[in-house]
Amino acid sequence: ISKDELGNVMRALGQNPTKKQVEDMMAEADTDDSGYLCYDEYVQIINKHMTPVQDVKIQLEQAFLVFDRDKSGYLNLEELREVLCSMGEPLTYKEAQQVLDAVDVNHDGKVSRSEFVEFLCTRI
């Protein structure tokens, strides 16, 4: 990947590197001075600059995609209830609705991926 692509990847992973930081990462990782990162170089630099919270966020985003059975980009009440039940305790619909109300920051009746991730990250 190119330097610009590296910056985009880092931002997609929750980092906010400056142009100088991206240049420094590229210089550090591009061991063959090709101007591009091969897979091994890319993995090395990403692993070095990822923080544990970002790892958790990525895992939660992946979990969200599994629980979003209808692929709508949101969890409805039934999908959210399935998530919560899979974590251990069976919940009634009323209890699941209470959780939905707490997680649903914009009060649209469904849980977006960002609402899901941010809510769970604040509980870790």
BELTACOR-V877188 format. One record per residue. N is the residue number from 1. SS is DSSP state (@ for helix, = for strand, . for the rest). PSI is psi in degrees with one decimal (none if undefined). Layout:
n & ss & psi
N & SS & PSI
N & SS & PSI
//
This chain:
n & ss & psi
1 & . & 155.5
2 & . & 173.9
3 & @ & -44.5
4 & @ & -41.6
5 & @ & -36.7
6 & @ & -44.5
7 & @ & -42.5
8 & @ & -41.6
9 & @ & -45.5
10 & @ & -40.7
11 & @ & -38.3
12 & @ & -26.4
13 & . & 10.8
14 & . & 0.9
15 & . & 161.3
16 & . & 66.0
17 & . & 147.7
18 & . & 168.2
19 & @ & -40.7
20 & @ & -41.8
21 & @ & -40.4
22 & @ & -42.6
23 & @ & -42.3
24 & @ & -42.5
25 & @ & -42.2
26 & @ & -45.4
27 & @ & -38.3
28 & @ & -42.2
29 & @ & -29.4
30 & . & 76.9
31 & . & -24.0
32 & . & 7.1
33 & . & 37.8
34 & . & -14.5
35 & . & -1.4
36 & . & 154.3
37 & . & 128.4
38 & . & 175.4
39 & @ & -49.1
40 & @ & -40.8
41 & @ & -42.5
42 & @ & -49.3
43 & @ & -42.2
44 & @ & -47.1
45 & @ & -37.0
46 & @ & -45.9
47 & @ & -36.4
48 & @ & -35.0
49 & @ & -0.5
50 & . & 141.2
51 & . & 158.7
52 & @ & -38.2
53 & @ & -39.3
54 & @ & -36.9
55 & @ & -43.6
56 & @ & -43.4
57 & @ & -41.6
58 & @ & -43.6
59 & @ & -39.9
60 & @ & -38.6
61 & @ & -38.6
62 & @ & -39.7
63 & @ & -41.3
64 & @ & -44.4
65 & @ & -33.8
66 & @ & -44.1
67 & @ & -23.5
68 & . & 73.8
69 & . & -35.4
70 & . & 3.1
71 & . & 36.0
72 & . & -14.1
73 & . & 2.4
74 & = & 156.4
75 & = & 124.9
76 & . & -177.9
77 & @ & -45.0
78 & @ & -43.9
79 & @ & -41.6
80 & @ & -40.8
81 & @ & -40.7
82 & @ & -41.5
83 & @ & -50.6
84 & @ & -40.5
85 & @ & -34.7
86 & @ & -17.8
87 & . & 2.2
88 & . & -70.2
89 & . & 128.3
90 & . & 138.8
91 & . & 147.6
92 & . & 167.3
93 & @ & -35.0
94 & @ & -44.0
95 & @ & -40.9
96 & @ & -38.0
97 & @ & -38.3
98 & @ & -40.2
99 & @ & -44.3
100 & @ & -43.7
101 & @ & -35.6
102 & @ & -36.3
103 & @ & -32.1
104 & . & 82.4
105 & . & -40.5
106 & . & 5.2
107 & . & 43.3
108 & . & 6.6
109 & . & 7.5
110 & . & 163.4
111 & = & 119.6
112 & = & 167.3
113 & @ & -43.7
114 & @ & -38.8
115 & @ & -43.6
116 & @ & -50.8
117 & @ & -48.1
118 & @ & -40.9
119 & @ & -47.9
120 & @ & -33.1
121 & @ & -31.4
122 & . & -13.8
123 & . & -6.2
124 & . & none
//
